[in-house]
Amino acid sequence: MNPADLDPATIDCATACADGCVLGERCPNQTFRDQTSKFIQETSLDQMLAIAEEAIRRKATAPTQWVFPEDGIPKDS
Protein backbone atom coordinates (compact mmCIF):
# COMPACT_ATOMS: atom_id res chain seq x y z
CA MET A 1 0.00 0.00 0.00
CA ASN A 2 1.48 3.30 -1.15
CA PRO A 3 1.08 6.07 1.50
CA ALA A 4 0.57 8.65 -1.26
CA ASP A 5 -2.59 6.82 -2.33
CA LEU A 6 -4.15 6.93 1.16
CA ASP A 7 -6.77 9.55 2.00
CA PRO A 8 -6.17 11.07 5.47
CA ALA A 9 -9.90 11.84 5.82
CA THR A 10 -11.02 8.22 5.41
CA ILE A 11 -8.16 6.13 6.80
CA ASP A 12 -8.82 3.95 9.85
CA CYS A 13 -5.73 4.75 11.92
CA ALA A 14 -6.44 1.98 14.45
CA THR A 15 -5.84 -0.71 11.83
CA ALA A 16 -3.70 0.97 9.16
CA CYS A 17 -1.22 2.46 11.63
CA ALA A 18 -0.96 -0.48 14.07
CA ASP A 19 2.77 -0.80 13.29
CA GLY A 20 3.37 2.94 13.00
CA CYS A 21 1.83 5.91 11.20
CA VAL A 22 1.53 5.30 7.46
CA LEU A 23 0.72 8.91 6.52
CA GLY A 24 3.72 10.69 8.03
CA GLU A 25 3.32 14.47 7.78
CA ARG A 26 -0.20 14.13 6.33
CA CYS A 27 -1.47 12.43 9.50
CA PRO A 28 -4.72 14.02 10.75
CA ASN A 29 -3.77 13.06 14.30
CA GLN A 30 -0.34 14.71 14.25
CA THR A 31 -1.42 17.35 16.79
CA PHE A 32 -2.41 14.64 19.25
CA ARG A 33 0.81 12.76 18.59
CA ASP A 34 2.86 15.90 19.30
CA GLN A 35 0.87 16.64 22.48
CA THR A 36 1.32 13.05 23.65
CA SER A 37 5.06 13.12 23.03
CA LYS A 38 5.34 16.40 24.95
CA PHE A 39 3.32 14.96 27.87
CA ILE A 40 5.52 11.84 28.01
CA GLN A 41 8.72 13.92 27.87
CA GLU A 42 7.64 16.39 30.58
CA THR A 43 5.73 14.14 33.01
CA SER A 44 7.43 11.76 35.41
CA LEU A 45 6.22 8.19 35.79
CA ASP A 46 5.19 8.97 39.37
CA GLN A 47 3.00 11.84 38.14
CA MET A 48 1.43 9.58 35.48
CA LEU A 49 0.67 6.94 38.11
CA ALA A 50 -0.90 9.60 40.37
CA ILE A 51 -3.08 10.79 37.47
CA ALA A 52 -4.18 7.20 36.77
CA GLU A 53 -4.94 6.51 40.44
CA GLU A 54 -7.05 9.68 40.66
CA ALA A 55 -9.00 8.69 37.52
CA ILE A 56 -9.66 5.22 38.94
CA ARG A 57 -10.76 6.72 42.28
CA ARG A 58 -13.15 9.15 40.55
CA LYS A 59 -14.63 6.39 38.41
CA ALA A 60 -15.07 4.06 41.41
CA THR A 61 -16.83 6.74 43.49
CA ALA A 62 -19.02 8.12 40.68
CA PRO A 63 -22.72 7.33 40.91
CA THR A 64 -24.03 4.58 38.67
CA GLN A 65 -25.39 5.82 35.35
CA TRP A 66 -28.19 3.78 33.89
CA VAL A 67 -28.54 3.59 30.12
CA PHE A 68 -31.93 2.72 28.70
CA PRO A 69 -32.80 1.91 25.09
CA GLU A 70 -34.35 4.73 23.04
CA ASP A 71 -37.62 2.81 22.70
CA GLY A 72 -37.86 2.24 26.42
CA ILE A 73 -37.76 -1.04 28.29
CA PRO A 74 -39.88 -3.71 26.56
CA LYS A 75 -42.80 -5.04 28.60
CA ASP A 76 -43.05 -8.77 29.16
CA SER A 77 -45.60 -10.30 26.81
PyMOL commands that place a pseudoatom at each C-alpha (Angstrom):
pseudoatom trace, name=CA, resn=MET, resi=1, chain=A, elem=C, hetatm=0, pos=[0.000, 0.000, 0.000]
pseudoatom trace, name=CA, resn=ASN, resi=2, chain=A, elem=C, hetatm=0, pos=[1.479, 3.301, -1.145]
pseudoatom trace, name=CA, resn=PRO, resi=3, chain=A, elem=C, hetatm=0, pos=[1.078, 6.070, 1.503]
pseudoatom trace, name=CA, resn=ALA, resi=4, chain=A, elem=C, hetatm=0, pos=[0.575, 8.650, -1.259]
pseudoatom trace, name=CA, resn=ASP, resi=5, chain=A, elem=C, hetatm=0, pos=[-2.594, 6.816, -2.327]
pseudoatom trace, name=CA, resn=LEU, resi=6, chain=A, elem=C, hetatm=0, pos=[-4.150, 6.935, 1.164]
pseudoatom trace, name=CA, resn=ASP, resi=7, chain=A, elem=C, hetatm=0, pos=[-6.769, 9.545, 2.000]
pseudoatom trace, name=CA, resn=PRO, resi=8, chain=A, elem=C, hetatm=0, pos=[-6.174, 11.071, 5.470]
pseudoatom trace, name=CA, resn=ALA, resi=9, chain=A, elem=C, hetatm=0, pos=[-9.896, 11.838, 5.824]
pseudoatom trace, name=CA, resn=THR, resi=10, chain=A, elem=C, hetatm=0, pos=[-11.022, 8.222, 5.413]
pseudoatom trace, name=CA, resn=ILE, resi=11, chain=A, elem=C, hetatm=0, pos=[-8.165, 6.126, 6.801]
pseudoatom trace, name=CA, resn=ASP, resi=12, chain=A, elem=C, hetatm=0, pos=[-8.819, 3.946, 9.848]
pseudoatom trace, name=CA, resn=CYS, resi=13, chain=A, elem=C, hetatm=0, pos=[-5.726, 4.750, 11.921]
pseudoatom trace, name=CA, resn=ALA, resi=14, chain=A, elem=C, hetatm=0, pos=[-6.443, 1.978, 14.451]
pseudoatom trace, name=CA, resn=THR, resi=15, chain=A, elem=C, hetatm=0, pos=[-5.842, -0.705, 11.834]
pseudoatom trace, name=CA, resn=ALA, resi=16, chain=A, elem=C, hetatm=0, pos=[-3.696, 0.969, 9.160]
pseudoatom trace, name=CA, resn=CYS, resi=17, chain=A, elem=C, hetatm=0, pos=[-1.219, 2.460, 11.632]
pseudoatom trace, name=CA, resn=ALA, resi=18, chain=A, elem=C, hetatm=0, pos=[-0.961, -0.477, 14.065]
pseudoatom trace, name=CA, resn=ASP, resi=19, chain=A, elem=C, hetatm=0, pos=[2.769, -0.800, 13.290]
pseudoatom trace, name=CA, resn=GLY, resi=20, chain=A, elem=C, hetatm=0, pos=[3.368, 2.945, 13.005]
pseudoatom trace, name=CA, resn=CYS, resi=21, chain=A, elem=C, hetatm=0, pos=[1.832, 5.908, 11.205]
pseudoatom trace, name=CA, resn=VAL, resi=22, chain=A, elem=C, hetatm=0, pos=[1.533, 5.297, 7.457]
pseudoatom trace, name=CA, resn=LEU, resi=23, chain=A, elem=C, hetatm=0, pos=[0.723, 8.914, 6.522]
pseudoatom trace, name=CA, resn=GLY, resi=24, chain=A, elem=C, hetatm=0, pos=[3.717, 10.686, 8.033]
pseudoatom trace, name=CA, resn=GLU, resi=25, chain=A, elem=C, hetatm=0, pos=[3.324, 14.471, 7.782]
pseudoatom trace, name=CA, resn=ARG, resi=26, chain=A, elem=C, hetatm=0, pos=[-0.204, 14.125, 6.328]
pseudoatom trace, name=CA, resn=CYS, resi=27, chain=A, elem=C, hetatm=0, pos=[-1.466, 12.432, 9.500]
pseudoatom trace, name=CA, resn=PRO, resi=28, chain=A, elem=C, hetatm=0, pos=[-4.721, 14.017, 10.745]
pseudoatom trace, name=CA, resn=ASN, resi=29, chain=A, elem=C, hetatm=0, pos=[-3.768, 13.059, 14.303]
pseudoatom trace, name=CA, resn=GLN, resi=30, chain=A, elem=C, hetatm=0, pos=[-0.340, 14.712, 14.251]
pseudoatom trace, name=CA, resn=THR, resi=31, chain=A, elem=C, hetatm=0, pos=[-1.419, 17.350, 16.793]
pseudoatom trace, name=CA, resn=PHE, resi=32, chain=A, elem=C, hetatm=0, pos=[-2.412, 14.642, 19.253]
pseudoatom trace, name=CA, resn=ARG, resi=33, chain=A, elem=C, hetatm=0, pos=[0.812, 12.761, 18.587]
pseudoatom trace, name=CA, resn=ASP, resi=34, chain=A, elem=C, hetatm=0, pos=[2.858, 15.900, 19.297]
pseudoatom trace, name=CA, resn=GLN, resi=35, chain=A, elem=C, hetatm=0, pos=[0.870, 16.640, 22.478]
pseudoatom trace, name=CA, resn=THR, resi=36, chain=A, elem=C, hetatm=0, pos=[1.324, 13.046, 23.647]
pseudoatom trace, name=CA, resn=SER, resi=37, chain=A, elem=C, hetatm=0, pos=[5.062, 13.124, 23.031]
pseudoatom trace, name=CA, resn=LYS, resi=38, chain=A, elem=C, hetatm=0, pos=[5.345, 16.398, 24.955]
pseudoatom trace, name=CA, resn=PHE, resi=39, chain=A, elem=C, hetatm=0, pos=[3.324, 14.960, 27.869]
pseudoatom trace, name=CA, resn=ILE, resi=40, chain=A, elem=C, hetatm=0, pos=[5.518, 11.844, 28.013]
pseudoatom trace, name=CA, resn=GLN, resi=41, chain=A, elem=C, hetatm=0, pos=[8.719, 13.924, 27.873]
pseudoatom trace, name=CA, resn=GLU, resi=42, chain=A, elem=C, hetatm=0, pos=[7.640, 16.392, 30.582]
pseudoatom trace, name=CA, resn=THR, resi=43, chain=A, elem=C, hetatm=0, pos=[5.725, 14.139, 33.009]
pseudoatom trace, name=CA, resn=SER, resi=44, chain=A, elem=C, hetatm=0, pos=[7.434, 11.759, 35.411]
pseudoatom trace, name=CA, resn=LEU, resi=45, chain=A, elem=C, hetatm=0, pos=[6.219, 8.193, 35.787]
pseudoatom trace, name=CA, resn=ASP, resi=46, chain=A, elem=C, hetatm=0, pos=[5.194, 8.966, 39.374]
pseudoatom trace, name=CA, resn=GLN, resi=47, chain=A, elem=C, hetatm=0, pos=[3.000, 11.840, 38.143]
pseudoatom trace, name=CA, resn=MET, resi=48, chain=A, elem=C, hetatm=0, pos=[1.425, 9.584, 35.484]
pseudoatom trace, name=CA, resn=LEU, resi=49, chain=A, elem=C, hetatm=0, pos=[0.665, 6.944, 38.114]
pseudoatom trace, name=CA, resn=ALA, resi=50, chain=A, elem=C, hetatm=0, pos=[-0.899, 9.595, 40.368]
pseudoatom trace, name=CA, resn=ILE, resi=51, chain=A, elem=C, hetatm=0, pos=[-3.076, 10.791, 37.469]
pseudoatom trace, name=CA, resn=ALA, resi=52, chain=A, elem=C, hetatm=0, pos=[-4.179, 7.199, 36.766]
pseudoatom trace, name=CA, resn=GLU, resi=53, chain=A, elem=C, hetatm=0, pos=[-4.941, 6.506, 40.443]
pseudoatom trace, name=CA, resn=GLU, resi=54, chain=A, elem=C, hetatm=0, pos=[-7.047, 9.676, 40.655]
pseudoatom trace, name=CA, resn=ALA, resi=55, chain=A, elem=C, hetatm=0, pos=[-8.998, 8.688, 37.523]
pseudoatom trace, name=CA, resn=ILE, resi=56, chain=A, elem=C, hetatm=0, pos=[-9.658, 5.217, 38.941]
pseudoatom trace, name=CA, resn=ARG, resi=57, chain=A, elem=C, hetatm=0, pos=[-10.759, 6.715, 42.285]
pseudoatom trace, name=CA, resn=ARG, resi=58, chain=A, elem=C, hetatm=0, pos=[-13.151, 9.149, 40.547]
pseudoatom trace, name=CA, resn=LYS, resi=59, chain=A, elem=C, hetatm=0, pos=[-14.635, 6.386, 38.415]
pseudoatom trace, name=CA, resn=ALA, resi=60, chain=A, elem=C, hetatm=0, pos=[-15.069, 4.064, 41.412]
pseudoatom trace, name=CA, resn=THR, resi=61, chain=A, elem=C, hetatm=0, pos=[-16.831, 6.741, 43.488]
pseudoatom trace, name=CA, resn=ALA, resi=62, chain=A, elem=C, hetatm=0, pos=[-19.022, 8.121, 40.675]
pseudoatom trace, name=CA, resn=PRO, resi=63, chain=A, elem=C, hetatm=0, pos=[-22.722, 7.326, 40.905]
pseudoatom trace, name=CA, resn=THR, resi=64, chain=A, elem=C, hetatm=0, pos=[-24.026, 4.582, 38.667]
pseudoatom trace, name=CA, resn=GLN, resi=65, chain=A, elem=C, hetatm=0, pos=[-25.385, 5.821, 35.345]
pseudoatom trace, name=CA, resn=TRP, resi=66, chain=A, elem=C, hetatm=0, pos=[-28.194, 3.777, 33.887]
pseudoatom trace, name=CA, resn=VAL, resi=67, chain=A, elem=C, hetatm=0, pos=[-28.541, 3.591, 30.123]
pseudoatom trace, name=CA, resn=PHE, resi=68, chain=A, elem=C, hetatm=0, pos=[-31.929, 2.716, 28.701]
pseudoatom trace, name=CA, resn=PRO, resi=69, chain=A, elem=C, hetatm=0, pos=[-32.803, 1.906, 25.087]
pseudoatom trace, name=CA, resn=GLU, resi=70, chain=A, elem=C, hetatm=0, pos=[-34.352, 4.734, 23.040]
pseudoatom trace, name=CA, resn=ASP, resi=71, chain=A, elem=C, hetatm=0, pos=[-37.622, 2.811, 22.699]
pseudoatom trace, name=CA, resn=GLY, resi=72, chain=A, elem=C, hetatm=0, pos=[-37.862, 2.235, 26.425]
pseudoatom trace, name=CA, resn=ILE, resi=73, chain=A, elem=C, hetatm=0, pos=[-37.759, -1.036, 28.292]
pseudoatom trace, name=CA, resn=PRO, resi=74, chain=A, elem=C, hetatm=0, pos=[-39.882, -3.711, 26.556]
pseudoatom trace, name=CA, resn=LYS, resi=75, chain=A, elem=C, hetatm=0, pos=[-42.802, -5.043, 28.604]
pseudoatom trace, name=CA, resn=ASP, resi=76, chain=A, elem=C, hetatm=0, pos=[-43.046, -8.768, 29.155]
pseudoatom trace, name=CA, resn=SER, resi=77, chain=A, elem=C, hetatm=0, pos=[-45.596, -10.304, 26.810]
for i in range(1, 77): cmd.bond("trace and resi %d" % i, "trace and resi %d" % (i + 1))
show_as sticks, trace
zoom trace
